[in-house]
Amino acid sequence: MATRHAKELAEQAVQKSRKVGKKPVALPTPQISSPDPELRNVIREARQKINAVYRQAAIDTELALLMARKLAEEDEEEAILLLL
């Protein structure tokens, strides 16, 4: 579920921002809490795993944006060369 939600957030980030390199893509992670002290360790482990999923989705999104920008630059360079 976390992977699916992280991918959805990543897709939204791609649609909102085509500018890369200035700020890394940041995906907000869900907050998990419980007043029950017995669940503290379980919640900590779940947070770590969920944060890792969201971090990897943000990295993948940033790489995809960088590759798209590089391809756009190469296409532009080719068009300029063809015009010369």
N, C-alpha and C positions, 0 to 999 in steps of 0.2 A: 504494500500500500504506500509506504514511504517513497519507494522508487518511482511509482507511478505519479505521485503528487509532485515529487521533485522534478520529474521530466515535464510535467505540465507547467510548473513555474518557470522552468528553463525556456520552454517554448514562448511563454509570455515575455520573458526577458529579451529574447531574440527579436521578437516583434516590436518591442518598445525601443530598443536601443541598437542601432546599427553602428554606433561609434564604439570602437574598442581601443584598448591601450591606455585610456585615461583612468578608468576605474575598473577593477575586476567585477565580473558578474557576481552579485550577491543574492543568494536565495534565502528568504526567511525560513527558519526552521520552526517546527511546532514546539510549543512549550508543554512540558509534561510535569505535573506536580501532584503530590498527595500529602495530606497531613499525617498519614499512617507511617510511623517509623519503620515498620517491618518491610515496607515496600521501597525504602530508600535505595538499597543496593540494586534492586530490579530496575528501578527508574533510572539510576545512573547508567547501567548497562544499556538500557533502551535508548537513552539520550546519546550515548557514544555511537551506537550503531546507526541511529537516525541521522546524526550530524555527519557521519562518514558518508552516508548515501547522498545527502544534500551537498556536501563538499565536492564529491566526485561529479555530481550533476553540474555543479557550477564550473568545475574545471573543464568538463566536456563541452559545455556551452561556450566558454571562453575560447577554447581551441577551435570550435566550429566557426565562431565569429571571425577569428583571426585568419582561418583558412579561406573563408568567404571573401574577406577584404583582400587577401593576397591574390585570389583568383580575379577579383574585379580590377585590381591594379595591373595584372598581367594582360587582361583583356584590353584595358585602356592603352597600355603600351603597344600592343599588337596593332590596334586601330591607328595609333599615331604613326607607327612605322609603315603601315599600308598607305597612309595618306602622303607620305614622303615619297 
